[in-house]
């Protein structure tokens, strides 16, 4: 992993003492938007009425942007209609429902905000944008990790903590903008989800590139509204092709890891998809159904992201012993955390098939030890708990 000094997209701005509602703050600096009114960007009367409605216990103010006078930019003025064209057939008709990004005393968990984009294409093509801090308290070590750390996603590279696929993308707001999170919290991210989770289709590069561009533009806009300096460049030129299912897997190199095997009597029934490119996570998924793969082997190399698996490593199943870290082994999940050259690293092996506990017990220590050796935090020797019964 690159050091902080080597990262090309590093933010230098110190954290301001107090924050306020971001959209209000920027409007107060810019004055009355006469030019926008002259260009016909007046909100409909209905939207103006809804903008002040407080919804939910948090008192979140939602703003509806729709109709013939809807603005050219959506999601806090970060995305143009051209940005939406690779996803929506009729980007000019996309409707936006926004909750302004809150920070400081108005949000206890760092910046938070939401934006929903829909049009006549239907719910399957709707985009949901969120700004939020990753945390195991919010369950981000579960469903969020299932979808946003999938092997389907490509690391954005260039020192960025983020990934993108044809239906999901996420990117962390740089630490120099917000400061480092607490010991059990992950970074604050902007993520985009399109419709339901795509399963057995091969990923599409064009849509993946569009999602990568959008998430970078969103992070740049949110960071600017936080008064942070610096701009993240378009990452698409350095991205490899979207991941594909591997059809050349050797029986003694599961997930491309030499020496990793289940033995002669056992072999996977499905080919895997493996993360393409170096990044914060290396994931190997098989037979994805809904948002969960039948089998997942995942190494979370970035220590900021590995934080959200701390409690899982402490609480999952029976204790896995080692002088180099902590972990646990349950009926269908093994997790271990160790300190490597890059910092804290999390290793996870999950089998969701029935009657696979024996395979998990055999695969989990071999996988952790092989990956630890690759990352320079080995040799690890895991001592598994006694078999139940």
N, C-alpha and C positions, 0 to 999 in steps of 0.2 A: 504494500500500500504506500502511496506517496505521503510524505510528511506535509504538515500544514503549510510550510514555506514553499513547497513545490507545487501546490494546487493553483492552477491558472485562474480559477474563479473565486478566489478568496475575497471575503468582504472585510474591510478594515474599520468600518464605522462602529464606535462604541455604543453600547445599549443606552438609549435615553432614559432619564430618571422616571418619567411618567409617560403613559400612553393615553390616547383617547380614541374615540370612534374614528376609524381611519378615513372613511369617506367624508365625514364632517370636517376633519382637520385639513384635508387637502382642498376642499371647497372654500374654507375660510382663507386660505392663502391665495387662491386663484381669483376670488371675487365672483361677480355675477357672470354666468356663462352666456353673454350676448351672442357670441359667434355661433355657439351650438344652437341657440334659438333661431338665428337667421338661417341655419342650414336645415331647419325643419325637424329638430330633434326634441320637440316638445313631447313630454309624456302624456298619454291619454288621461282624461279626468279620472277614470276608474283606477288607473295605476297610482295616480297621485293620492287618491283616497286610501288605497290599500297600503301605501308605503308607510303610513303611520300606525298601522295596526300592530299591536303587540301579541305575539303568539307564543304559547308555551310558558313554562315556569321561568325560563331564562329571560323572558321579555324580549325575544329576538324580533327585530323589525324586518319584515320581508318586503321586497320591491318587485312588482311585476312589470316586465318589459315585453310588450306585445303590440300587435296591430300595425297599421300603416306608418305610424310615427315612431316606431321602436328604433332605438339607436343602432348605429352600425356596429358598435362594440358591446360585448356582453361580458358577464362575470367580472364585475368591478372595472369595466372598460379595458380588460386585458386581451380579449379575443375578438378578432374581426370576423365578419361573415365569410371572408376568404379562408380563414383558419378552419372554419366549420365545414367547408365544402367537401373534403375527403370523407367525412363521416355522414353528413346529411345530404340527401338528394336536392332539397330545397332550402339551402342555408338562409335565404332571405326571409323565410317564414318561421324560422326557429324562435320559440318563445323562451324567455329567460325569467326565472323566479329566483331572486337573490336575497340572501341574508348577509348584511354587511359584515366585514371582518372586524371582530372585536379584539381588544387587547387591554393589558393593564388591569385596572381595578374592575373593569367590566367583564373580564374573563379570568377565572381562577386557574385555568390550565393552558396558559399561553394563548396565542392567536387562534381564534375559531371563526369559521364562516362556511357558508354553503351556497351553491349555485346549481340550479337544475335547468337543463336545456332540453326542450322537446319540440317536435313538430309532427306533421302528418305521417311521418315514417312509422310512428308507433312507439310503444314503450321499449321494445327490444333495441331501439337505436338511441334512446334517451341517454344523455350524459349527465352524470352527477359529479360535481367538483366539491371537494372538502378541503378546508384548512384545519389541521388538528395536530396535537402532540401525541405521538405514539406512546402507549403505555399498556402494561399487562392489566392494569385496573380496568381499562376499556375493552379488554379482550382482544387486543391487537396481536397477541401471540397465537391466536386461534384463526378466526375467519379472515381477518386482514392478511395474516401471513399466508394462509392457504391461497389467496387470490393474488396478492401483490408481490409475493416472493416466489411465485411459480416459475418453473423452468421455461415457460412460454415468454417470459419477459427478458429483454436484453438490457444489460447494464449500460448506462449513458456514457460512461467513461470520462476522461478528462478531469479526474479528481472529484467528480460529482457523486453524491450519494443519492442515487435514483435509478429507476429502471422503466422500461416501456414495452408494451406489446400492442397488438391490434385492438385490444379491448380494455386494457388497464395501463395506467402510468402513474408514477409517483416520483417526487423529488423533494429532498430536504432543503429547508431554508438554511443557508450557511450559518454555522455557529457564530461567526463574526458579527452577524446581524442581531441575533437574539441572546447570545451567550450560551454556554453549555448547559444542558438539562441536568436534573438531579440524578442520583445514583440508580434509581429504578425506572427512570423515564427515558424514552427514546427521543429522537429529534422531532422537531415540528416539521410536518410535511404538507405539501399540496398533493392531493391524489385525484385521479379521474377514473371513473368507472363507467363503462358503456353497457347498458342492458344487463342481461344475465350472463353468467360465466360461459365462455365458449369452451367446448370439451375436446372432441376428437378431430376437429378440423386443423389443417396445417396453418400456422400463423401467416398473416398477410403483411408483407413489408411496407406497402404504401400506407396502409392504415396505421401501422406501428410508427412510422416516421411522423405522421400527422399528430399522433398522440404525444410523441416526444417533443415536438415543437410547441404544442399547446401547453404542456406542463411547464416548460422552461419560461414561456411568456407569462404564465400565471405567477410563477415564483418571482420573476423580475418585477411584476407589478405589485405584488404583496410586499416584497422587500422595499421597493421604492416608497410605498405608503408607510412603511415603518421607518422611513428616513435613513435607510441604509444605502451606501454608495456601492457602485460596481454593477455590472450587468453580465449575466451568463450568456455565452454565445450559443448559437444554434448548434445542437449536438449531432445532427443527422449525418453530416459528411463523414464522421468517424465511426458510425455504427456499422457493424457487420450485417449480413443478411439475417432476417428473422430466423429463430431456432426452428429445427426440423426434428422429426422423430428419427432416432438413430437405428439403422437397420444393419449395422455391422458389429454388433456387440459380441465380444468374445466371452465364452463361459467362465474364464478365469480373470475377467476384467469387467465386473459389473459396473455399470455407470461410468465406464472408461477408467476405472481405478485398477491398475495392475495388481494382481494378487488377491483381489476381492472376489469371493465366491461363496456360494451356498453349499458347495459340495457336489459330488457327482450325481446324487439322487435327486437334486433339486435344481431347477432352473426357472427363471421368470417366464411367464406365459406371454407377456407383452414387451414390445420394444420400448425403450425409454426416450424421453425428451430431456436434454441436458442443457443447462444455461450456457449460452454462447457468448464468449467474451469475459474478460476479467472485471470483476466488480465486487460489490459488498456481499454477494451471496452466490454460492454455487449449489444449484438444486438439480436433482435427478428425479423426475416424475414418471410413473407408469399408469396407464389406463385411468385417465382422469374422468371422473363422473361427478356431475354438478361442480362443486368447487374443490372437492377432495380427490386426490389421486389414490389409487389402490395401494401404491407404495411410494413413499418419498424418502429420499436421502438428501439431507440439506446441511450445508456448512455455512454459518453466518460469520463471515470474516471481519466485517466492520464492527469495532467495539461499541460504537454508538447504537447500532441496530441490535447487537447481541444483548443489550441491556433488557429488552422487553422479554427475554426468555429466562431471566434470573430466577424468578419465583417458580417457573415451571421446572427448572433444574433442581430446585430445593424441595419441591413438593411432589413431583411425579413419582408414583409407584414406590418400589423398594429401593434402598440406597445402593448406588454403584460407588465402590470405593477406589480411590486413587490418591496418591500424594500430590498430584498435579492439578486437581480440580474437584468439582462436585457434580453429581448427576443422579438420575433415577431411571428405573426400568419398570414399566407397567405392562399390561397384557398386550397392548398394541402400539406403545410408544416408548422409545428410549431417548433421553436427552442428557447431554453432558456439557459442562462449561469448563474451559481451561484457559490459562494465560499463554498466549503465543507471542511471537515477535511483533505482531501487529496490535497486540492488546488482547482483551477478553474475546474469546471466540466460542460460539455455540454450535454443537453438533446434534442433529436430530435424525432419528430413523423411525418411520411410522409404517405399519402394515395395517390396512383396513379390511383385509380379507378375513374370513372366518378360519379358525384353526391354524393361525400362522404364528402363534407365540413361539414355537420352536424355531422357526426361521428367523424371527426377530432376535431371539436370544443368541443365535449363531452370528447373525449379520451385524448387530449393533456394535460389539466391541471391536470387530475387525474393521468396520468402517471408521470408527472414531480413531483408532490407532493409525490407520493408513492416512487419513486426512491430517492428523496431527503431525505425522512425519513429513507430509508435503508442505505444511505451513511452518515447519521449524519449531514446533512446540512439543515434539516427541523426544525420546520414545515414551509413549504412554502405555501403561499396563493396567487395564481395568479389571477389577475384581467384582464379578456379578453377585447379586444376592442368591441365596439358596433357592432351588426350585420349590414352588409351593406344593404341598401335598407329598 
